[in-house]
Amino acid sequence: MKPTVDQLQAFMALAEVGQFTRAAERLGISQSSLSGTLQKLETLLGVRLFDRHTRGCRLSEAGVALLPMVRRLAQDWDAVLDSARDFARFGSGRLSIAAPTVQCALLLPPLLRAFSSDFPGVRVIVHDVAEHQVQHLVRSGVADLGIATRTEMRSDLIATPFYSDQYVVALPREHALARRKSIDCAQLVAEPIVGPLVDNPVRRHLDEKLASAGHRLDYRYEVSMPWTMVGLVREGFGLAVLTTAVLPLIEWHQLEARPLTRPSIARTLVLLRAPGQAPSAPATAFRERLAGMRRAASPPV
């Protein structure tokens, strides 16, 4: 058996007021009913939650340890009820997503269109930000969900992988390397590179993988946005290493894209959410759609 919501509420009420009479009044039940509910909870857990005395009671050592967890469980249940009520009211609700610019422009729109078609009453808010800001928005509760590149850095957020995105080289059609079906990293190090800024998570991930294979790119131009990178490549300032998520932009500029090989490098996108609280119904529904995405992007040939 598992504790019931009534038992958890009884435990929290008595822990807060310290007297059976007042706790029973707060819950709108009799004192004997409260006592019986708590006895069942203590029997179920196998520990004594309160030390009784003539003027009331106080939390036992076990009760002190369990109270924060019980409060979190109660908050999660309240969030479930709130979400259920939202959907009962004609599917109304709110979904807030934080993601880097590329994902907001190229990955999210078709997913959001399908989501909004199924849940027209849910208001969707998209935070189009730099990738290093995504975690902050999720951690602070401004965003229900976040999309980011998986890294080896430890984080308090819950990260669920959902998509693998291979690195490709964007280059002009007349470039000598465009005649190849793929481009080795050793061939790329001799080329001028247009890349992201040093603190960009995608660049950091790429550079770490290349360094482990003994390669280092020659960055001639460092810019903030992938649109600028592709534009500079089009005008002959160098080559760019991007991910397959940017293929529509590469093709629109009439550039070629070739898989980066030896080694072949891919990044994993993760869905971020804050721990300690149950996801809302809209967030759960959107997360299921992400889980249904193909897990690997096919490289161009």
N, C-alpha and C positions, 0 to 999 in steps of 0.2 A: 504494500500500500504506500501511497505518497501523501504528504501533507495536503490538506485542502486550503483553499483561499481563506475560508472562515477561521481556520486554525492559525494561519499566519497573521491575519488581522488581529485576532485575540492576543497573540503573543506580543505584537507591536504595541497594542493599546495598553496592555498591562505594564510593559516595559517603560512606556512614556509617563504614566500617571502613578504607578507603584501601589495602587489600591484596587482591590477587586470591585468595590462598589462603584467607584468613579469610572473604571474601565468598562464595566457592564453598562453603565448609563451612556457612555460615549457610543457604545456599539448598539444600544437599543435592545439588549437582551437581559435576562435575569442573571443574578450573581451565580446561581447554581449551574446555569447553562454555560457560563463563562468558565467556571471551575472544571466542569466536565470536558469542555473542549480542550482546555490546556492539558488536562490529564491524558487525554487521548494523544495529543501531540508529543508529550514527554515520553509516553509509552512507545510511540512509533519511532521516535528518534533514539530512544534508549539512554537519555540523559535527563538530569534535572535542570530545568531552565530558570527556576526561581528559588530563592531561599525565603521561606515564609517566616514572619515574625508577628508579634501582637498588633502592631500598627499598620501592617500591610505586607509588602514583600519587596525584594530587590533581586536583580539579576544574579544568577549564579555565574561561576567562571565560564561554564559552557554557554550560558545565555548571552554573556557579553561578547563571546567570540562569534556566535551565530547571528546576532542581531543585524550587523551590516549586510550579511548575505540575504537575510530574510527581507530586509528593506528593498534590496535590489530586485528580488523576485517579485515583490509586490509592485514595484515600479514597472517591471516588464509586463506584468499582467494588466496593469492600467493602460499601458501603451497598446497592448493587443485589443483591449476593449475600445479604446479611442479609435483605432484604425478600423475595427469592425463597424463601429457606428458611422464612420465616414463613408464606408462603402455601402452601408445600408441606405444612406441618403443619396441614392442615385449615383453611386460610385464617386462621390466627391472626395477630395483629399489634396495632398500636396507632395511633390517629389522634387528635391533639390539635388543637383548633380554638379560636382566640380571636376573639370577636366582640362588638360592642356589644349592650346589653340588647335593643333592638328586634329586631335580627336573630336573637338567640338565642331570643326568644319567638315571632316570627312567620315568619321566613324559614327558619331552619335545621330546625325539627322535621320537616316533611314530607320534606325532603331526607335527613335522618339516618334517618328511618324506612325509606325506600327503600334507603339504603346498608346499613343493618344487616340488612335482609332478604336482600340479596345477599351480604353478608359477615358472617354471624352470629358468626364467631370473632374479629372485630376489635373491640377495646375502644375505644370512642369517649369522649374526654374533652372537655367543653365548658367554656371559660373565659368566663363571663358578666361582662364588665368594661366600664368606661367606654371610649369610643372612643380616647382619647389613650393608653390602656395597651396597646392591641392591638400596636402596632409593637414595644414593649419586649418583650412575650412572644414574638413571632416572632424578633426579633433575638437574644434570649438562648437560643433553642432550647427554651423551655418549651412553645411551641406550634409544630406543624408548619406550620400555615396560619393566616392571619388575614384577617378581613373588615373593610374600612374604606372611608371616603369618599375618593375621589381628590382630591388637592389639587395645587397648583402647587409646593408645597415639595419640595425635593430630598431623596431618601432613598436609603440603600444597599440597601433591600429591593427585590425584584423584584415589581412590581405588574402584575397582569393584569386588565383590565376585564372584567366579566361581566354587569352589570345596570345599567340606567338607570332612575332612580326620580324621577318628577316631583313637584314641590311642589304641595300642595293647601291650601286654606283650610278649617279645621274651624270650624263655626258652628252655633248653635241653629237649629232649623227655623223658629222664628218671627222670626228676624232678617230685616230688609229685603233684605239681599244674598242670602239663600237663594233668592229668586225668580229669580235670574240663573243662567244656565248656566255662567258663568265669572266670575271677579272680577279686574278690572284692578289692577295694583299701585298706581295712582294712587288708586283707591277705598279701598285697604287702609290707606294711610298715615294716614287720618283716624280709624281705629278703634283702640281699646285692644288691645294684643297681649299674649298669654300666650306666652312663649317660653323656650327653653333658656338656660342660663347663658352668659356672655360667651365663655368659653373652649371651648364646645362646637363641634366641627368642623362639624356640620351648620349651626348658626347662623352660624358664621364664613363658610361657603360662601354661604349665602343672603344675608347682609348685603353681601358683596362684590359679588354679582351685582346686587342692588338698587341699591347705591351707583353702580355703573357706568351705571345707567339713570337716576340722579338721584333715587332714592327712599330714604327712611329710615323704618323702622318705629318706632312709639311703644310700647316695651316697658314695660308696667305691672307685670307679674309675671314673674320669672325663676326657673325651677325646674330641678331636675336630670332628672326623669323624664317621658317622654311621657304616662304614665298620669296624673300630676298635672296636666299641661297640659290634657288632655282633660276631666278632672274639673272644673277651673276654668272651662273653656268651657261645660260643661253647666250650671253654676250662674250663668252670665251675667257672669263677670268680664272677658270679652274674647274675641277670636278667636285662633286659633292657626294658624301655618303649619307643616305637617308634610309628610311624604312619603307616597306611595301605599302604602308598606310598612305604615303605621299604619292603613290603611282598616278592617281588622277591628275595631280598638279604637274607632275613630270610630263605626262602625255599631253596635257593642255598646252604646254610650252614647246611641244614638238621636239622633245629631247628623248634620248634613249636611256634605258635602265638595264643594267646587267647585275646578276647576283654577285655578291662578294664571296670569294671562296679562298680556301687554304690559308686560314680557316674560314669556314662558313659561320657567320655570327648572327644570332637572333636575340631579340629582347622579348621578355614576357610582360604583357600588360596585366595588371592586377586591379581588382575592384576593392576599394578600401571602405571600411565602415568602423565606427567607434565601438569599442567593447563596452560591456556593462549595461546595454540597453537593447531591447528587442527592436529589430527593424520594423518600420511601418509597413502596412500592407502594400502601398504603392512601391516602396523600395524593394520589397520581396518580389513583387511581380516583375519589376524591371531587372532585378538580378537574375531571375529565371530566364529572361530573354537573352541576357549576355551569356549565360551558361550554354545556350543553344547555338551560339556562334561557332563557326568552324574554328578549330583550335590552332590552325596554322595557315598562314597566308602563302599561297603558291607563288614562288618566285617567277619573274618573267624570264623567258628564254628567247 
